[in-house]
Amino acid sequence: MTDRNPRQTTCAIALLAFACGVAVGNVYFPQAIGPLVASGLGVSPDAAATVVTATQFGYAAGIFLLVPLGDRLRPRRLLVGLLTLTGLGLLAASTASALLPLVAASTLVGAATVIAPLAGPLAAGLVPAERRGVVSGTLLSGALAGMLLSRAFGGALGDWLGWRAPYVVAAAVSLMVAALLARLLPALPPATATPYPALLAAPLRLLRTEPELRRSCLYQATVFGAFCAVWTGVALLLTGPVYGMDATAAGLLALVNAAMMLCTPVAGRLVDRRGADLVNLVCFLVVGASAVVLAFGGLGGVPGLTALVVGTLLLDVGMQSGMVANQVRIYGLGADVRSRLNTAYMTCAYLGGTAGSWLGARAYGRFGWGGVCVLVAALTAVALTRHLLTRRARPRRVPAAAQRAGWSPSSPPGRAR
């Protein structure tokens, strides 16, 4: 579909950006209410943190299992169906009387709320090629807004009405967005008739054959794991004896990181000018520095809060800028397989985030806040070591995916290396 009706297309893009924010928010608001869940269900904070882990694991599984269907099924029908299932899963979570049903419902919610990875290709098909960069930035801004606001909203609402309230409100919003998408999105045909098993196999085959994809996946899995470890642990720190705050505090801390929304376009321009590898290196150094700054958050009081604000800001900026660099690198491997490259990349990233949330809760329970900061430093060191080893001189090769896309050594050199 081309941009024949600018007003209708603009409305559809805005709605997709809002849907991305709502869907991403469903993954992140449980981070702010973990202590409330622990108190409400009578379990330990470590055990309650499995709700966050389950949601992120479900999201990774949904990216791998459901996002490829975006090429196989009608986009509007798929998005509406997934958001409806998300709303029902959130309602089920709100009625859970024990931890196990809540974990099961959270896994379902995570798997079904994969709207953001599906919305990108759909939005790109609604506009001419020269507007696709702007549209991609709009969707990313919506997703980032959902990530930031959901923590603040979830924490404040949970403190006011209890931990079940954020789930009920999130369910209502998800079902409302599903109704809006059903009414306002254009009905587009599927992009391919490729069988589902072949769509599932493609990301695994690309992981096996593309070293640059594996490298980008490792980078984002480790950094995103550090990111999730901090945001899982910070809620425990702020509501613990050091600060004695309520769950709203973790959400308000997330709002400080709104600057992350402004750094993404800057990182993209830097990748275009200097290459993805340089941006990755800077990001690793920034995330490593954040571990040092965050360590002072254990002091408590104003100095500790200042360290948490500065440290989480550095962490968020480093993580999001690294994501831009890694995506530019993998998109340079071949235009014809970008959605499947992104499926492999995002699956690995969220598996890393799942592991980071689990390890962060365990590190905090055993070693306190200092253990979380050491975990962040260790994960960053893994990525940085891999990056420095890769920077040695090596012969240029033509990626297998790029060969299929018609790339040749005589083509202008890409900047994504």
N, C-alpha and C positions, 0 to 999 in steps of 0.2 A: 504494500500500500504506500502510495506517495502522499505528500503533504498537500492534498487537493482542497481540504477544508481546514485552513489554519486554526480557526477557533475550536473546532471539534478536536483536532489533534492536540492543541495546547491543553485542553481540558483533560484529555486522556493521559497525557504525560504527567500533569499535575496529580491526577488521581493515582497513577502508578507510583509516583514518588511518595505520596501519602501512604499507599499500601506497603511500600518497602519499609517506611518508618514504623508502621504498626507491626509488621511481621518481625523485623529485627528487634523491636522492643520486647516482643514475647520471649526472646531468647535471653535478654539481659535484665529485665526487671527482677527475676528471682535472686540475682546477686545481692540486691539491697534488702531483701526480706528474709534472708537465711536465718538470722537470729530469732526473728518472730516465728518462723516455722518451727524452729527447735523448741521454743517455749510453748507454742500452741499444741504441738503433738507430743510433748514430753520426751524429746530425744536430745542427744548431745548436739552441739553446733557442728561438729565434724560430720555426724550422720546427716544432719539437715543439708549440709553442703552437697550431698549426693544429688539433690534436686537440680542444682545448677549443672552438675556433671551430666546427669541424664538428659537434660534439655539440650546441651551442646552435643552430646553423642547422637541424640536423635536428629539434630540439625545436620551433622556430618553424614549420617546415614541417608537422610532425605536428599541431600545434594547428590550423593552417588546414585541412589535408586530412583529418584523422582525427577530431578532436573533434566536428565536426558529425554524424558517424555515431552518436554517443551518442543522438541523437534518432531514429535510423533503424533501429538494430539492437538486439538483446537485450543489455542492459548487461552481464550476467554473461559471456556468450559473448565480447563485445568485449574486456572487461578481461582475461579469461584468455588470449585469443589474443594481445593486445598484450604482456602480460608474458612469455608464452612466447617470442614473437619477440625481445623484449628480451634474455632470457637467452641465446638462441642467438647474437644479435649480440655480446653481451659475451664469449661463448666464442670467437667468431671474432676479436674484437679481441685476446684474450689470446694467440692463436697467430700474430699478424701478425709477419712477419720484416722488414718495411720500412714506411716511413711511409705510403705511399699506401694499402695495404690497411687499416692502422689507421685512417686518416682515413675511408675508406669504411665500415668497420664502425662507427665512432663516429657517423657520420651516420645509419646505420640505427638504432642504439641511441637516439639523440636523438629520432628520429621516432616510434619505437614506445613510448617510455616516458612518454607523455602521459597517465598515469593520474590525476594530480591534477585537471586540468580536467574529466575525465569523472566523477570520484568525487563532486564537489560536487552536481550535479543528482540523481545517484542517491541520495545520502544524504538530500537534502532530501525525496525522495519516500518515504522510509522512516519519517518521523516526522511528527507533527502540526505545523501551522504555528507554534505557540508555542515549539517546540523547535528550529526550524531555525537560529536564530542561534547557539545553543550548539553544534549539530552542525557548523556552518561553522567556528566557532572551533577545534573539536577537529581537523578536517581540516587547517586552516592550521597548527596547532601541530605536527602530524605532519610536514607538508611542511618547516617550518622546522627541526625536529629533524634531518630527513634532510639538509638543506642544511649544517647545522653539523657534525654528527657524521661525515658522509661524508668531509669534507676531513681531519679528524683521523685517522679510521680508515684512509683511503686512503694518507695520507702515512706513517703509522707502519708499516703493513703493507708498503708499497712499500720503505721503508728496510730492513725485516727480510728480506723474501723476494724483492725485485725488483719492477719495475713491472707485471709480468704478474699477480701475485698478487691485487691488488685487483679486477681484471677477473674472475678466476675466482670469487672469493668473491661478488662482486656478481651474477654469473650464477647461482650456486647459490641465493642468497637470492631473486632474482627468480623463478626456477622454483618455489621452495618457496611463495612467496606466490601464484603462479598456481594451484598445487594447492589451497591453502587457500581461495582465492576460489571455485574450481570446486565445492568441497564445501560451503561455508558461506553463500555469498551466495544470497539468494532469487532465483528465476527470475521476472523481471518482463518484461512485454511491451514492445515499442518504443513510444515516445511519439508518433510520427507516421509517416505513410506518405509524407511529402513526398519527391519524387525527390532523389537525391544532388546533381545539378547545381544544383537550386534551393537546397539547403542551403548549397552552396559560394558561390553568388552573393549570399546575404543579407548576410554581413559586408561584402563590397565595396560593396554598395548602401548599407548603413548608414554606412560611412566617407564615402561621397560626399554623403549627405544630412544628416548630423548633425555640426555644427561642434563641439559639446561632446565628442563621441566622438573627433574628430580632435585636439582640444586635449589630452584625457587621454592619448591614444596618444603624442603628442609628449612630454608630461611624463615618462611612464614610460620611453619609449625612451631619452631622454637620460640620465636618472638611473640607469636600470638599465645603460646602456652605461658610465657612470662606475664603477658598482659592479663590473662584470665586468672593466673595464680594471685596476682596483686589484688584484683577487684573482688576475688572471693575472700581473700584474707583481710582486706581493709574493712569490710563490714564487721568481721569478728573483732578486729582491733578497736574500732570506734565504739562498738557496743560493749566492749569488755571493761575490765577494771581500770585500764590506763586512762580512758577518756570518759567512760560512763555515759555515752550519748545514746540517742535512740536511732532507729533505722533511717530516719529522715536524713541524718548527717551524711551517710554514705551516698545518698542520692544527690544532696547538695554539693558534695565534693565532685561528683561527676559533672555537674553543670559548669564548674570552673573550667573543665576541659573542652568547652565549646570552641576554643581556639583551634582545636583539631580540624574543625570544618573549614577553617581558613588556610591551613597548611597544605591541604591536599592538592589544590591547583598549583601552588608554588612548587611542591615536589614534582608534579607532572612536568612543569616547564623545565625544572632542573634535570630531570631524566632526559628530556628531549635534547638539551644542550650538552650535557656531560656524560650521559649514559647511566644505565641502571646500576652498574657495579659500584660506581662512586656513591650514589645515593644509598645503596645498601650498606656500604662501609660507614657512612655518616650515621645511618640509623642504628647500626650495631653499637657504635660509640655512644650515641645518645641514650639508648636503652641501658647500656652498661653504667653510664653515669647516673641514670635514674635509680639503679639499685643502691648506689652509694648514698644518694640524697634520701631515698625512702627509708634507709636504715635509721636515720635520725627521727623518723616518725614515731619510733618506740619510746621517745623521751617524754611524750605527753605535753600538755599545755600548749601555749602559743608557738614555741619553737617546733614542737612536734607537728602541729597542724600545718605550719608553714612548709615544713619538709614534705608532708604528704601532698600538699597542693602542688608544689614545684615538681616533686618526683613523679606524681601521676600525670602531670602535664607533659613532662619529658617522655614518659613511657608511651602515652597515647600518640603524641606527635611522631615518635620514632616508629611505632607499630604501623600507623596508617600510611606514613610516607614509604615505608618498606613495602607495604602491600601494593602501592602504585608502581614502584620500581619492578617488583616481581611480576605483576600483570603485564607491564610493557614488555618485559623479557619473553614471557611465554607467548604473548600474542604475536611476536615476531617470528615464531616457529612455523607459522602457516595460517593463512587467512581462512582456508577451507575447514579447519578443524578447531577453531577458536572455542566454540562452546564446549567441546569435549576436553580440550586443554584446561579450560576453566573449571570443569567438573572435577578433574583430577586434582587441580591445584586447591580449590576450595574444600574438597573433602579432606585432603591432607592438613590444611590449615585448621579446620575445626576439630579434627582428631587431635591435633596438637593442643588446641584450646581445651578440649575435654581432659586430656592428660594433665594440663597445667592446673585446671580447677581442682582436680582430684589431689594432685601433689601439693598444691598450695594449702588446701585444707589440712592435709596430713602434716605438712611442715609446720603450720601454725599450731596445730594441736600438740606436737611433740617439742618443738623448739621455740615457739613464740614468733613474734613478728620478724625477728632477726633471721629465722629459718626461711621465711618467705623471700626475704631480700637475697639471701645466699642462693636460693633456687633461681631467682631471676638472673643473677650474675652467672650461674653455671649454665643455664640455657643459652644466654647470650654468648658465652665463651665457646659453646659448641658451634654456633652459627658463624662466629667471627673466625674461628680456626679453620672451618671449612672454606670460608671466603678467602682467607689469606693463602691457603694452599692452592686455590683455583687461579689466583692472580699470576702464577708463574707462566712463562711464555709457553704457548701451545699453538700448533698449526690450526689454521682456520679450516672448519669443516662445514659442509652443507647439511643442516638438520634434515632428518628424514621427512618431517612434516613439511618443511619448506620446499623440499624437492617435489612433493606432491602438489604444492601450490604454485610451482613453476619458477621458484627462485633459482638463481644460478650465481656462480662466483663473479660473473661480470656485472651483477646487479649492484646498485649503490649500497655501500656497507650500512647495515642497520646500526642504530644507536642503543639497541636494547641489550647488547652483550655486556 
